[in-house]
Amino acid sequence: GVGLDTLLQPLTLGIAGGLFLGKQLGVSAVAALGAMAGLFRLPEGASWPQMYGVALLTGIGFTMSLFIGTLAFTAPEAAAPLRLGVLTGSILSAVAGYAVLRLARARA
């Protein structure tokens, strides 16, 4: 009973967007602000594109995302959109992170 309409539900899009966009923006922002403030710096030999690729990979999150989602959305009809959102966000993060790291490595 899971179709394209389930993928386009607000719950599914919100969870996928939070994992894919929210995590990468948060990690990238903290890394950039911390570096600008002099609190820390990138490891020797690492570049900012590589850091962004790692920030993308932080969107891969099955266990805690499913756990917190199950606690937040207890209605049985929320189960499919919740799981689909976690899977979609995690897959997008994995593919994009791999692509960015692959490109960053090729330029180094």
Solvent accessible surface area in square Angstrom, and as a share of the most:
residue,aa,sasa,rsa
1,G,131,1.26
2,V,91,0.52
3,G,36,0.34
4,L,128,0.64
5,D,103,0.53
6,T,9,0.05
7,L,60,0.30
8,L,106,0.53
9,Q,69,0.31
10,P,117,0.74
11,L,39,0.20
12,T,1,0.00
13,L,92,0.46
14,G,48,0.46
15,I,31,0.16
16,A,8,0.06
17,G,24,0.23
18,G,39,0.38
19,L,13,0.06
20,F,46,0.19
21,L,97,0.48
22,G,39,0.37
23,K,83,0.35
24,Q,10,0.05
25,L,117,0.58
26,G,37,0.35
27,V,48,0.27
28,S,30,0.19
29,A,48,0.37
30,V,100,0.57
31,A,9,0.07
32,A,39,0.30
33,L,111,0.55
34,G,4,0.04
35,A,32,0.25
36,M,150,0.67
37,A,72,0.56
38,G,63,0.61
39,L,139,0.69
40,F,99,0.41
41,R,197,0.72
42,L,36,0.18
43,P,95,0.60
44,E,176,0.79
45,G,77,0.74
46,A,39,0.30
47,S,43,0.28
48,W,115,0.40
49,P,70,0.44
50,Q,47,0.21
51,M,41,0.18
52,Y,89,0.34
53,G,0,0.00
54,V,75,0.43
55,A,0,0.00
56,L,5,0.03
57,L,60,0.30
58,T,49,0.29
59,G,1,0.01
60,I,72,0.37
61,G,18,0.17
62,F,88,0.36
63,T,106,0.62
64,M,118,0.53
65,S,25,0.16
66,L,57,0.28
67,F,109,0.46
68,I,101,0.51
69,G,6,0.06
70,T,79,0.46
71,L,114,0.57
72,A,68,0.53
73,F,88,0.37
74,T,115,0.67
75,A,42,0.33
76,P,118,0.74
77,E,135,0.60
78,A,12,0.09
79,A,33,0.26
80,A,39,0.31
81,P,5,0.03
82,L,8,0.04
83,R,136,0.49
84,L,41,0.20
85,G,0,0.00
86,V,1,0.00
87,L,84,0.42
88,T,35,0.20
89,G,0,0.00
90,S,1,0.01
91,I,100,0.51
92,L,83,0.41
93,S,0,0.00
94,A,35,0.27
95,V,96,0.55
96,A,25,0.19
97,G,0,0.00
98,Y,137,0.52
99,A,45,0.35
100,V,35,0.20
101,L,51,0.25
102,R,133,0.48
103,L,108,0.54
104,A,9,0.07
105,R,168,0.61
106,A,84,0.65
107,R,200,0.73
108,A,110,0.85
